Amino acid sequence: MTARRLAAGGGVAVFTLLVVAIPTDLIANPIFTRQVPAPGWAWPVAIVTAILSGVLVALPRPATCRPATRTGIVGAGLAYLAVGCPTCNHLVMLALGTSGTLAWFAPLQPSLALAGLAVLAGAVALRY
């Protein structure tokens, strides 16, 4: 692994962490707020998502392997939905309402986190 690939992977990891943590208000900021406090597993999921995304970019792509980028984006997207505030997701709020969001979507978020991390880990394994 070259220094250039390591730098790219590190940059993607930091970028992914910021993209996941700022809009979900894990990192406090004046633009985004949460109505529901972040669960204890949100930070570990965000950090592991960032690390796996960075590793995926840092690994060289074999010539015989399809790009795992789409799979990585899907995994990171699932993790983003998992750590986000359930009542801040407007699509879920429109579909289920406030009580439905808290009763149906919020309990599914840990499963979304596991699915997102599994997809990212699978993309890394395929790339490796």
N, C-alpha and C positions, 0 to 999 in steps of 0.2 A: 504494500500500500504506500503510495507516494504522499509526500507532504501536502501536495495540492489537493489530493482526495481527502486527506484528514482535515484540512482547513475547510473544504467545501462541506464535509459532513458536520463539522463543528458549527459552521455558520447556519446550516439548515436546522440543526438541533436547537440553537438559540432562537432562530426565526420561528420555528414551530412552537416552542414554548411560549413565546410572546403572542403568537397568533391564537393560541389556545387560552392562555391565562388572562390576557387583557380584556377581550370581549366578554368572557365569562366572569369577570371581576374577581378572579383569584388573586390577581395583582390589582390592588386598589387604585382606582383612577377616577377622575372627575366626569368622564364621559359615560361609562357603563356602571350600572348598579344591579344588585341582586335583591329580589324580594324574599327569596328563600336562602338561608345560609348554606354555604358550600359544605358538603359532607366530608368526613375525614379522609376518604379515599380519593378525593378529587385531585389533590396535589400529587400523590404518587402516580396516578394515571397520567396526568399532564407531563410529569417528568419522564416516565417510561415511554410515553408517546414521542416525546422530543428525542430521546436517546435512540429509539428504534428508527425514527425517521432519519436521523443523522447517520446511523450505521448503514441504512439502506442506500443513502447517497454516496457514502464513502467506499462501499464495496464496489470493485470493478464488475462490470457487466460482461459475462461471457458472450462470445459471438453467437452461440447456439441458444441463448436464453432470451425470451421475450422480455421487454422492459417491465419491471415490477413497479413502475411509477404509479400507474393507475391503481393498483392494489394498495400501494402505500397511501395514496390520497383517500381511498375509501376507508382504510383503517384509521387514519388521522381524523377523518370526518366523523366517524362513529365515536371516537374518543372525545371529540369536541362536543358532540351532542350529549354525551354522557356527563361531562363535567359542567355543562351549562345549567343555568337556573331553569327549572322546569316551567315556571310561569313566565319566563322571558322569551320562550320560543313561541313566536306568534303563530306559526303554522299549527303547532300542537294546541295552542290556546283556541284558535278558530275551530279546529276539529272537535276538541273535547270539552272546551270551557274550563274555567278555573278549577272547579271541583274534580272534573274528569282528569285534568292534567295532574293534579296532586294525587288522585286515587289510582290512575292507570299508568301515566308516563313516568312519574317520579320513581315508582318501584322498579321500572324496567331499566333505569339508567345504569345500575351496576352491571346488568347483563350487556348493555350496549358497550360499556367500558371494556368488559372482558372480550366481547366480540371484536372490537376495534383493535385491542392489543394482540389478539390471536391472528387477525388478518395482517397486521404489521409484522408480527413475528414470522408468519408464513411467507410474506414477501421477502424478508431478510433471509430466511432459510432457502428459498428458491434462488435468490441472488447469489448466496454463498455456494 
